[in-house]
Amino acid sequence: MPVIAARARPRTSAGALSERMFWFLAIVVAVQGGHVVEHVIQIVQVYVLGVPEDEALGALGYLLQLNGTEEWLHLGFNSLYLTSLYVLILPLWRITPAGLPMRLFATFLACSVWVETWHMVEHGVIISHVIANGGCPCPGIGDAALNLSDTILHFFYNAVAYVGVVAVFLHLLRRRGHLLNRHA
């Protein structure tokens, strides 16, 4: 009597992220990297090229504006990024500490998830000002309270939120043998 083999699920070793989650993480890292580059472009526009802050829209901001501002683009992008980070919490927790050191998981939570959550609160305030004013001025909480430029503050938010997810990704790449180990 022939035995019908059940379709097996792809196996992952203990402490390893599933293949699908690994590639999801890779896409998140790549897309957020592009977003950080957008903020670097804004810094260059303002501090090197002398473009007024309200007119320094990065590269995509000139193509995708609503109400004369790129803030809707940032709100949409950051909403997707934050959702992606929340999707990653449980799969990363499941491989901690066998595949991901607790300190890296904590860095991911503090730098990426917490900072990006606060960043979304900021964007909620900014969008409320965009709606109220029919565009900008549209200060957030941090730039008004800290007397910081919006360009600098949001570069900082995005860079810090990127550090945690990149640290996790690089560690997982090393474990998969795609990067040289530091101690090899």
Contact map, one row per residue, 1 for C-alpha under 8 A:
1110000000000000000000000000000000000000000000000000000000000000000000000000000000000000000000000000000000000000000000000000000000000000000000000000000000000000000000000000000000000000
1111000000000000000000000000000000000000000000000000000000000000000000000000000000000000000000000000000000000000000000000000000000000000000000000000000000000000000000000000000000000000
1111100000000000000000000000000000000000000000000000000000000000000000000000000000000000000000000000000000000000000000000000000000000000000000000000000000000000000000000000000000000000
0111110000000000000000000000000000000000000000000000000000000000000000000000000000000000000000000000000000000000000000000000000000000000000000000000000000000000000000000000000000000000
0011111000000000000000000000000000000000000000000000000000000000000000000000000000000000000000000000000000000000000000000000000000000000000000000000000000000000000000000000000000000000
0001111100000000000000000000000000000000000000000000000000000000000000000000000000000000000000000000000000000000000000000000000000000000000000000000000000000000000000000000000000000000
0000111110000000000000000000000000000000000000000000000000000000000000000000000000000000000000000000000000000000000000000000000000000000000000000000000000000000000000000000000000000000
0000011111000000000000000000000000000000000000000000000000000000000000000000000000000000000000000000000000000000000000000000000000000000000000000000000000000000000000000000000000000000
0000001111100000000000000000000000000000000000000000000000000000000000000000000000000000000000000000000000000000000000000000000000000000000000000000000000000000000000000000000000000000
0000000111110000000000000000000000000000000000000000000000000000000000000000000000000000000000000000000000000000000000000000000000000000000000000000000000000000000000000000000000000000
0000000011111000000000000000000000000000000000000000000000000000000000000000000000000000000000000000000000000000000000000000000000000000000000000000000000000000000000000000000000000000
0000000001111101111000000000000000000000000000000000000000000000000000000000000000000000000000000000000000000000000000000000000000000000000000000000000000000000000000000000000000000000
0000000000111111000000000000000000000000000000000000000000000000000000000000000000000000000000000000000000000000000000000000000000000000000000000000000000000000000000000000000000000000
0000000000011111000000000000000000000000000000000000000000000000000000000000000000000000000000100110000000000000000000000000000000000000000000000000000000000000000000000000000000000000
0000000000001111100000000000000000000000000000000000000000000000000000000000000000000000000001111111000000000000000000000000000000000000000000000000000000000000000000000000000000000000
0000000000011111110000000000000000000000000000000000000000000000000000000000000000000000000000100010000000000000000000000000000000000000000000000000000000000000000000000000000000000000
0000000000010011111011000000000000000000000000000000000000000000000000000000000000000000001100100010000000000000000000000000000000000000000000000000000000000000000000000000000000000000
0000000000010001111111000000000000000000000000000000000000000000000000000000000000000000000000000000000000000000000000000000000000000000000000000000000000000000000000000000000000000000
0000000000010000111111100000000000000000000000000000000000000000000000000000000000000000000000000000000000000000000000000000000000000000000000000000000000000000000000000000000000000000
0000000000000000011111110000000000000000000000000000000000000000000000000000000000000000000000000000000000000000000000000000000000000000000000000000000000000000000000000000000000000000
0000000000000000111111111000000000000000000000000000000000000000000000000000000000000001001000000000000000000000000000000000000000000000000000000000000000000000000000000000000000000000
0000000000000000111111111100000000000000000000000000000000000000000000000000000000000000000000000000000000000000000000000000000000000000000000000000000000000000000000000000000000000000
0000000000000000001111111110000000000000000000000000000000000000000000000000000000000000000000000000000000000000000000000000000000000000000000000000000000000000000000000000000000000000
0000000000000000000111111111000000000000000000000000000000000000000000000000000000000000000000000000000000000000000000000000000000000000000000000000000000000000000000000000000000000000
0000000000000000000011111111100000000000000000000000000000000000000000000000000000000001000000000000000000000000000000000000000000000000000000000000000000000000000000001000000000000000
0000000000000000000001111111110000000000000000000000000000000000000000000000000000000000000000000000000000000000000000000000000000000000000000000000000000000000000000001000000000000000
0000000000000000000000111111111000000000000000000000000000000000000000000000000000000000000000000000000000000000000000000000000000000000000000000000000000000000000000000000000000000000
0000000000000000000000011111111100000000000000000000000000000000000000000000000010010000000000000000000000000000000000000000000000000000000000000000000000000000000000000000000000000000
0000000000000000000000001111111110000000000000000000000000000000000000000000000000000000000000000000000000000000000000000000000000000000000000000000000000000000010011001000000000000000
0000000000000000000000000111111111000000000000000000000000000000000000000000000000000000000000000000000000000000000000000000000000000000000000000000000000000000000000000000000000000000
0000000000000000000000000011111111100000000000000000000000000000000000000000000000000000000000000000000000000000000000000000000000000000000000000000000000000000000000000000000000000000
0000000000000000000000000001111111110000000000000000000000000000000000000000000010000000000000000000000000000000000000000000000000000000000000000000000000000000010000000000000000000000
0000000000000000000000000000111111111000000000000000000000000000000000000000000000000000000000000000000000000000000000000000000000000000000000000000000000000000010000000000000000000000
0000000000000000000000000000011111111100000000000000000000000000000000000000000000000000000000000000000000000000000000000000000000000000000000000000000000000000000000000000000000000000
0000000000000000000000000000001111111110000000000000000000000000000000000000000000000000000000000000000000000000000000000000000000000000000000000000000000000100000000000000000000000000
0000000000000000000000000000000111111111000000000000000000000000000000000000000000000000000000000000000000000000000000000000000000000000000000000000000000100110010000000000000000000000
0000000000000000000000000000000011111111100000000000000000000000000000000000000000000000000000000000000000000000000000000000000000000000000000000000000000000000000000000000000000000000
0000000000000000000000000000000001111111110000000000000001110000000000000000000000000000000000000000000000000000000000000000000000000000000000000000000000000000000000000000000000000000
0000000000000000000000000000000000111111111000000000000001000000000000000000000000000000000000000000000000000000000000000000000000000000000000000000001001100100000000000000000000000000
0000000000000000000000000000000000011111111100000000000001000000000000000000000000000000000000000000000000000000000000000000000000000000000000000000000000100000000000000000000000000000
0000000000000000000000000000000000001111111110000000000001100000000000000000000000000000000000000000000000000000000000000000000000000000000000000000000000000000000000000000000000000000
0000000000000000000000000000000000000111111111000000000111000000000000000000000000000000000000000000000000000000000000000000000000000000000000000000001000000000000000000000000000000000
0000000000000000000000000000000000000011111111110000000000000000000000000000000000000000000000000000000000000000000000000000000000000000000000000000001100100000000000000000000000000000
0000000000000000000000000000000000000001111111111000000000000000000000000000000000000000000000000000000000000000000000000000000000000000000000000000000000000000000000000000000000000000
0000000000000000000000000000000000000000111111111110000101000000000000000000000000000000000000000000000000000000000000000000000000000000000000000000000000000000000000000000000000000000
0000000000000000000000000000000000000000011111111111100100000000000000000000000000000000000000000000000000000000000000000000000000000000000000000000000000000000000000000000000000000000
0000000000000000000000000000000000000000001111111110000000000000000000000000000000000000000000000000000000000000000000000000000000000000000000000000000000000000000000000000000000000000
0000000000000000000000000000000000000000001111111100000000000000000000000000000000000000000000000000000000000000000000000000000000000000000000000000000000000000000000000000000000000000
0000000000000000000000000000000000000000000111111110000000000000000000000000000000000000000000000000000000000000000000000000000000000000000000000000000000000000000000000000000000000000
0000000000000000000000000000000000000000000011111111000000000000000000000000000000000000000000000000000000000000000000000000000000000000000000000000000000000000000000000000000000000000
0000000000000000000000000000000000000000000011101111101100000000000000000000000000000000000000000000000000000000000000000000000000000000000000000000000000000000000000000000000000000000
0000000000000000000000000000000000000000000001000111111100000000000000000000000000000000000000000000000000000000000000000000000000000000000000000000000000000000000000000000000000000000
0000000000000000000000000000000000000000000001000011111100000000000000000000000000000000000000000000000000000000000000000000000000000000000000000000011000000000000000000000000000000000
0000000000000000000000000000000000000000000000000001111110000000000010000000000000000000000000000000000000000000000000000000000000000001000000000000000000000000000000000000000000000000
0000000000000000000000000000000000000000000000000011111110000000000000000000000000000000000000000000000000000000000000000000000000000000000000000000000000000000000000000000000000000000
0000000000000000000000000000000000000000010011000011111111000000000000000000000000000000000000000000000000000000000000000000000000000000000000000000000000000000000000000000000000000000
0000000000000000000000000000000000000000010000000000011111111100000011000000000000000000000000000000000000000000000000000000000000000000000000000000000000000000000000000000000000000000
0000000000000000000000000000000000000111110010000000000111111100000000000000000000000000000000000000000000000000000000000000000000000000000000000000000000000000000000000000000000000000
0000000000000000000000000000000000000100100000000000000011111110000000000000000000000000000000000000000000000000000000000000000000000000000000000000000000000000000000000000000000000000
0000000000000000000000000000000000000100000000000000000011111111000000000000000000000000000000000000000000000000000000000000000000000000000000000000000000000000000000000000000000000000
0000000000000000000000000000000000000000000000000000000011111111100011001000000000000000000000000000000000000000000000000000000000000000000000000000000000000000000000000000000000000000
0000000000000000000000000000000000000000000000000000000011111111100001000000000000000000000000000000000000000000000000000000000000000000000000000000000000000000000000000000000000000000
0000000000000000000000000000000000000000000000000000000000111111100000000000000000000000000000000000000000000000000000000000000000000000000000000000000000000000000000000000000000000000
0000000000000000000000000000000000000000000000000000000000011111110001001000000000000000000000000000000000000000000000000000000000000000000000000000000000000000000000000000000000000000
0000000000000000000000000000000000000000000000000000000000001111111111111000000000000000000000000000000000000000000000000000000000000000000000000000000000000000000000000000000000000000
0000000000000000000000000000000000000000000000000000000000000001111111110000000000000000000000000000000000000000000000000000000000000000000000000000000000000000000000000000000000000000
0000000000000000000000000000000000000000000000000000000000000000111110000000000000000000000000000000000000000000000000000000000001000110000000000000000000000000000000000000000000000000
0000000000000000000000000000000000000000000000000000000000000000111111000000000000000000000000000000000000000000000000000000000000000011000000000000000000000000000000000000000000000000
0000000000000000000000000000000000000000000000000000010010001000111111110000000000000000000000000000000000000000000000000000000000000011000000000000000000000000000000000000000000000000
0000000000000000000000000000000000000000000000000000000010001101110111111100000000000000000000000000000000000000000000000000000000000000000000000000000000000000000000000000000000000000
0000000000000000000000000000000000000000000000000000000000000000110011111110000000000000000000000000000000000000000000000010011001000000000000000000000000000000000000000000000000000000
0000000000000000000000000000000000000000000000000000000000000000110011111111000000000000000000000000000000000000000000000000001000000000000000000000000000000000000000000000000000000000
0000000000000000000000000000000000000000000000000000000000001001100001111111100000000000000000000000000000000000000000000000000000000000000000000000000000000000000000000000000000000000
0000000000000000000000000000000000000000000000000000000000000000000001111111110000000000000000000000000000000000000000000010000000000000000000000000000000000000000000000000000000000000
0000000000000000000000000000000000000000000000000000000000000000000000111111111000000000000000000000000000000000000000010011001000000000000000000000000000000000000000000000000000000000
0000000000000000000000000000000000000000000000000000000000000000000000011111111100000000000000000000000000000000000000000000000000000000000000000000000000000000000000000000000000000000
0000000000000000000000000000000000000000000000000000000000000000000000001111111110000000000000000000000000000000000000000000000000000000000000000000000000000000000000000000000000000000
0000000000000000000000000000000000000000000000000000000000000000000000000111111111000000000000000000000000000000000100010000000000000000000000000000000000000000000000000000000000000000
0000000000000000000000000000000000000000000000000000000000000000000000000011111111100000000000000000000000000000000000010000000000000000000000000000000000000000000000000000000000000000
0000000000000000000000000000000000000000000000000000000000000000000000000001111111110000000000000000000000000000000000000000000000000000000000000000000000000000000000000000000000000000
0000000000000000000000000001000100000000000000000000000000000000000000000000111111111000000000000000000000000000000000000000000000000000000000000000000000000000000000000000000000000000
0000000000000000000000000000000000000000000000000000000000000000000000000000011111111100000000000000000000000000100110010000000000000000000000000000000000000000000000000000000000000000
0000000000000000000000000000000000000000000000000000000000000000000000000000001111111110000000000000000000000000000000000000000000000000000000000000000000000000000000000000000000000000
0000000000000000000000000001000000000000000000000000000000000000000000000000000111111111000000000000000000000000000000000000000000000000000000000000000000000000000000000000000000000000
0000000000000000000000000000000000000000000000000000000000000000000000000000000011111111100000000000000000000001100000000000000000000000000000000000000000000000000000000000000000000000
0000000000000000000000000000000000000000000000000000000000000000000000000000000001111111110000000000000000000000100000000000000000000000000000000000000000000000000000000000000000000000
0000000000000000000000000000000000000000000000000000000000000000000000000000000000111111111000000000000000000000000000000000000000000000000000000000000000000000000000000000000000000000
0000000000000000000010001000000000000000000000000000000000000000000000000000000000011111111100000000000000000000000000000000000000000000000000000000000000000000000000000000000000000000
0000000000000000000000000000000000000000000000000000000000000000000000000000000000001111111110000000000000001000000000000000000000000000000000000000000000000000000000000000000000000000
0000000000000000000000000000000000000000000000000000000000000000000000000000000000000111111111000000000000000000000000000000000000000000000000000000000000000000000000000000000000000000
0000000000000000100010000000000000000000000000000000000000000000000000000000000000000011111111100000000000000000000000000000000000000000000000000000000000000000000000000000000000000000
0000000000000000100000000000000000000000000000000000000000000000000000000000000000000001111111110001000010000000000000000000000000000000000000000000000000000000000000000000000000000000
0000000000000000000000000000000000000000000000000000000000000000000000000000000000000000111111110000000010000000000000000000000000000000000000000000000000000000000000000000000000000000
0000000000000010000000000000000000000000000000000000000000000000000000000000000000000000011111110000000000000000000000000000000000000000000000000000000000000000000000000000000000000000
0000000000000111100000000000000000000000000000000000000000000000000000000000000000000000001111111111000000000000000000000000000000000000000000000000000000000000000000000000000000000000
0000000000000010000000000000000000000000000000000000000000000000000000000000000000000000000111111111110010000000000000000000000000000000000000000000000000000000000000000000000000000000
0000000000000010000000000000000000000000000000000000000000000000000000000000000000000000000000111111110000000000000000000000000000000000000000000000000000000000000000000000000000000000
0000000000000110000000000000000000000000000000000000000000000000000000000000000000000000000000111111100000000000000000000000000000000000000000000000000000000000000000000000000000000000
0000000000000111100000000000000000000000000000000000000000000000000000000000000000000000000000111111100000000000000000000000000000000000000000000000000000000000000000000001001000000000
0000000000000010000000000000000000000000000000000000000000000000000000000000000000000000000100111111110110000000000000000000000000000000000000000000000000000000000000010011000000000000
0000000000000000000000000000000000000000000000000000000000000000000000000000000000000000000000011111111110000000000000000000000000000000000000000000000000000000000000000000000000000000
0000000000000000000000000000000000000000000000000000000000000000000000000000000000000000000000011001111111000000000000000000000000000000000000000000000000000000000000000000000000000000
0000000000000000000000000000000000000000000000000000000000000000000000000000000000000000000000000000111111100000000000000000000000000000000000000000000000000000000000000000000000000000
0000000000000000000000000000000000000000000000000000000000000000000000000000000000000000000000000001111111110000000000000000000000000000000000000000000000000000000100110000000000000000
0000000000000000000000000000000000000000000000000000000000000000000000000000000000000000000110010001111111111000000000000000000000000000000000000000000000000000000000010000000000000000
0000000000000000000000000000000000000000000000000000000000000000000000000000000000000000000000000000011111111100000000000000000000000000000000000000000000000000000000000000000000000000
0000000000000000000000000000000000000000000000000000000000000000000000000000000000000000000000000000001111111111000000000000000000000000000000000000000000000000000100000000000000000000
0000000000000000000000000000000000000000000000000000000000000000000000000000000000000000000000000000000111111111100000000000000000000000000000000000000000000000001110110000000000000000
0000000000000000000000000000000000000000000000000000000000000000000000000000000000000000100000000000000011111111110000000000000000000000000000000000000000000000000100000000000000000000
0000000000000000000000000000000000000000000000000000000000000000000000000000000000000000000000000000000001111111111000000000000000000000000000000000000000000000000100000000000000000000
0000000000000000000000000000000000000000000000000000000000000000000000000000000000000000000000000000000000111111111100000000000000000000000000000000000000000001111100000000000000000000
0000000000000000000000000000000000000000000000000000000000000000000000000000000000001000000000000000000000111111111100000000000000000000000000000000000000000001111110000000000000000000
0000000000000000000000000000000000000000000000000000000000000000000000000000000001001100000000000000000000011111111110000000000000000000000000000000000000000000100000000000000000000000
0000000000000000000000000000000000000000000000000000000000000000000000000000000000000000000000000000000000001111111111000000000000000000000000000000000000000000000000000000000000000000
0000000000000000000000000000000000000000000000000000000000000000000000000000000000000000000000000000000000000111111111100000000000000000000000000000000000001001100000000000000000000000
0000000000000000000000000000000000000000000000000000000000000000000000000000010001000000000000000000000000000011111111110000000000000000000000000000000000001100100000000000000000000000
0000000000000000000000000000000000000000000000000000000000000000000000000000000001000000000000000000000000000000111111111000000000000000000000000000000000000000000000000000000000000000
0000000000000000000000000000000000000000000000000000000000000000000000000000000000000000000000000000000000000000011111111100000000000000000000000000000000000000000000000000000000000000
0000000000000000000000000000000000000000000000000000000000000000000000000000000000000000000000000000000000000000001111111110000000000000000000000000000000001000000000000000000000000000
0000000000000000000000000000000000000000000000000000000000000000000000000010011001000000000000000000000000000000000111111111000000000000000000000000000000000000000000000000000000000000
0000000000000000000000000000000000000000000000000000000000000000000000000000000000000000000000000000000000000000000011111111100000000000000000000000000000000000000000000000000000000000
0000000000000000000000000000000000000000000000000000000000000000000000000000000000000000000000000000000000000000000001111111110000000000000111000000000000000000000000000000000000000000
0000000000000000000000000000000000000000000000000000000000000000000000100110000000000000000000000000000000000000000000111111111000000000000100000000000000000000000000000000000000000000
0000000000000000000000000000000000000000000000000000000000000000000000000010000000000000000000000000000000000000000000011111111100000000000000000000000000000000000000000000000000000000
0000000000000000000000000000000000000000000000000000000000000000000000000000000000000000000000000000000000000000000000001111111110000000001110000000000000000000000000000000000000000000
0000000000000000000000000000000000000000000000000000000000000000000000100000000000000000000000000000000000000000000000000111111111000000011100000000000000000000000000000000000000000000
0000000000000000000000000000000000000000000000000000000000000000000000110010000000000000000000000000000000000000000000000011111111100000010000000000000000000000000000000000000000000000
0000000000000000000000000000000000000000000000000000000000000000000000000000000000000000000000000000000000000000000000000001111111110000010000000000000000000000000000000000000000000000
0000000000000000000000000000000000000000000000000000000000000000000000000000000000000000000000000000000000000000000000000000111111111011111000000000000000000000000000000000000000000000
0000000000000000000000000000000000000000000000000000000000000000001000100000000000000000000000000000000000000000000000000000011111111111110000000000000000000000000000000000000000000000
0000000000000000000000000000000000000000000000000000000000000000000000000000000000000000000000000000000000000000000000000000001111111110000000000000000000000000000000000000000000000000
0000000000000000000000000000000000000000000000000000000000000000000000000000000000000000000000000000000000000000000000000000000111111110000000000000000000000000000000000000000000000000
0000000000000000000000000000000000000000000000000000000000000000000000000000000000000000000000000000000000000000000000000000000011111111110000000000000000000000000000000000000000000000
0000000000000000000000000000000000000000000000000000000000000000001000000000000000000000000000000000000000000000000000000000000001111111000000000000000000000000000000000000000000000000
0000000000000000000000000000000000000000000000000000000000000000001110000000000000000000000000000000000000000000000000000000000011111111110000000000000000000000000000000000000000000000
0000000000000000000000000000000000000000000000000000010000000000000110000000000000000000000000000000000000000000000000000000000011001111110000000000000000000000000000000000000000000000
0000000000000000000000000000000000000000000000000000000000000000000000000000000000000000000000000000000000000000000000000000000011001011111000000000000000000000000000000000000000000000
0000000000000000000000000000000000000000000000000000000000000000000000000000000000000000000000000000000000000000000000000000011111001011111100000000000000000000000000000000000000000000
0000000000000000000000000000000000000000000000000000000000000000000000000000000000000000000000000000000000000000000000000000110010000000111110110000010000000000000000000000000000000000
0000000000000000000000000000000000000000000000000000000000000000000000000000000000000000000000000000000000000000000000000110110000000000011111110000010000000000000000000000000000000000
0000000000000000000000000000000000000000000000000000000000000000000000000000000000000000000000000000000000000000000000000100100000000000001111111000000000000000000000000000000000000000
0000000000000000000000000000000000000000000000000000000000000000000000000000000000000000000000000000000000000000000000000100000000000000000111111111000010000000000000000000000000000000
0000000000000000000000000000000000000000000000000000000000000000000000000000000000000000000000000000000000000000000000000000000000000000001111111111110010000000000000000000000000000000
0000000000000000000000000000000000000000000000000000000000000000000000000000000000000000000000000000000000000000000000000000000000000000001111111111000000000000000000000000000000000000
0000000000000000000000000000000000000000000000000000000000000000000000000000000000000000000000000000000000000000000000000000000000000000000011111111000000000000000000000000000000000000
0000000000000000000000000000000000000000000000000000000000000000000000000000000000000000000000000000000000000000000000000000000000000000000001111111000000000000000000000000000000000000
0000000000000000000000000000000000000000000000000000000000000000000000000000000000000000000000000000000000000000000000000000000000000000000001111111100000000000000000000000000000000000
0000000000000000000000000000000000000000000000000000000000000000000000000000000000000000000000000000000000000000000000000000000000000000000001111111110110000000000000000000000000000000
0000000000000000000000000000000000000000000000000000000000000000000000000000000000000000000000000000000000000000000000000000000000000000000000100011111110000000000000000000000000000000
0000000000000000000000000000000000000000000000000000100000000000000000000000000000000000000000000000000000000000000000000000000000000000001100100001111111000000000000000000000000000000
0000000000000000000000000000000000000010011000000000100000000000000000000000000000000000000000000000000000000000000000000000000000000000000000000000111111100000000000000000000000000000
0000000000000000000000000000000000000000001000000000000000000000000000000000000000000000000000000000000000000000000000000000000000000000000000000001111111110000000000000000000000000000
0000000000000000000000000000000000000000000000000000000000000000000000000000000000000000000000000000000000000000000000000000000000000000000001100001111111111000000000000000000000000000
0000000000000000000000000000000000000010000000000000000000000000000000000000000000000000000000000000000000000000000000000000000000000000000000000000011111111100000000000000000000000000
0000000000000000000000000000000000010011001000000000000000000000000000000000000000000000000000000000000000000000000000000000000000000000000000000000001111111110000000000000000000000000
0000000000000000000000000000000000000000000000000000000000000000000000000000000000000000000000000000000000000000000000000000000000000000000000000000000111111111000000000000000000000000
0000000000000000000000000000000000000000000000000000000000000000000000000000000000000000000000000000000000000000001100100000000000000000000000000000000011111111100000000000000000000000
0000000000000000000000000000000000110010000000000000000000000000000000000000000000000000000000000000000000000000000100000000000000000000000000000000000001111111110000000000000000000000
0000000000000000000000000000000000010000000000000000000000000000000000000000000000000000000000000000000000000000000000000000000000000000000000000000000000111111111000000000000000000000
0000000000000000000000000000000000000000000000000000000000000000000000000000000000000000000000000000000000000011001000000000000000000000000000000000000000011111111100000000000000000000
0000000000000000000000000000000000000000000000000000000000000000000000000000000000000000000000000000000000000011101100000000000000000000000000000000000000001111111110000000000000000000
0000000000000000000000000000100110010000000000000000000000000000000000000000000000000000000000000000000000000011000000000000000000000000000000000000000000000111111111000000000000000000
0000000000000000000000000000000000000000000000000000000000000000000000000000000000000000000000000000000000010011000000000000000000000000000000000000000000000011111111100000000000000000
0000000000000000000000000000000000000000000000000000000000000000000000000000000000000000000000000000000100111111000000000000000000000000000000000000000000000001111111110000000000000000
0000000000000000000000000000100000000000000000000000000000000000000000000000000000000000000000000000000000010001000000000000000000000000000000000000000000000000111111111000000000000000
0000000000000000000000000000100000000000000000000000000000000000000000000000000000000000000000000000000000000000000000000000000000000000000000000000000000000000011111111100000000000000
0000000000000000000000000000000000000000000000000000000000000000000000000000000000000000000000000000000100010000000000000000000000000000000000000000000000000000001111111110000000000000
0000000000000000000000000000000000000000000000000000000000000000000000000000000000000000000000000001000110010000000000000000000000000000000000000000000000000000000111111111000000000000
0000000000000000000000001100100000000000000000000000000000000000000000000000000000000000000000000000000000000000000000000000000000000000000000000000000000000000000011111111100000000000
0000000000000000000000000000000000000000000000000000000000000000000000000000000000000000000000000000000000000000000000000000000000000000000000000000000000000000000001111111110000100000
0000000000000000000000000000000000000000000000000000000000000000000000000000000000000000000000000001000000000000000000000000000000000000000000000000000000000000000000111111111000000000
0000000000000000000000000000000000000000000000000000000000000000000000000000000000000000000000000011000000000000000000000000000000000000000000000000000000000000000000011111111100000000
0000000000000000000000000000000000000000000000000000000000000000000000000000000000000000000000000000000000000000000000000000000000000000000000000000000000000000000000001111111111100000
0000000000000000000000000000000000000000000000000000000000000000000000000000000000000000000000000000000000000000000000000000000000000000000000000000000000000000000000000111111111111000
0000000000000000000000000000000000000000000000000000000000000000000000000000000000000000000000000010000000000000000000000000000000000000000000000000000000000000000000000011111111100000
0000000000000000000000000000000000000000000000000000000000000000000000000000000000000000000000000000000000000000000000000000000000000000000000000000000000000000000000000001111111100000
0000000000000000000000000000000000000000000000000000000000000000000000000000000000000000000000000000000000000000000000000000000000000000000000000000000000000000000000000000111111111000
0000000000000000000000000000000000000000000000000000000000000000000000000000000000000000000000000000000000000000000000000000000000000000000000000000000000000000000000000000111111110000
0000000000000000000000000000000000000000000000000000000000000000000000000000000000000000000000000000000000000000000000000000000000000000000000000000000000000000000000000100111111111000
0000000000000000000000000000000000000000000000000000000000000000000000000000000000000000000000000000000000000000000000000000000000000000000000000000000000000000000000000000010011111101
0000000000000000000000000000000000000000000000000000000000000000000000000000000000000000000000000000000000000000000000000000000000000000000000000000000000000000000000000000010010111111
0000000000000000000000000000000000000000000000000000000000000000000000000000000000000000000000000000000000000000000000000000000000000000000000000000000000000000000000000000000000011111
0000000000000000000000000000000000000000000000000000000000000000000000000000000000000000000000000000000000000000000000000000000000000000000000000000000000000000000000000000000000001111
0000000000000000000000000000000000000000000000000000000000000000000000000000000000000000000000000000000000000000000000000000000000000000000000000000000000000000000000000000000000011111
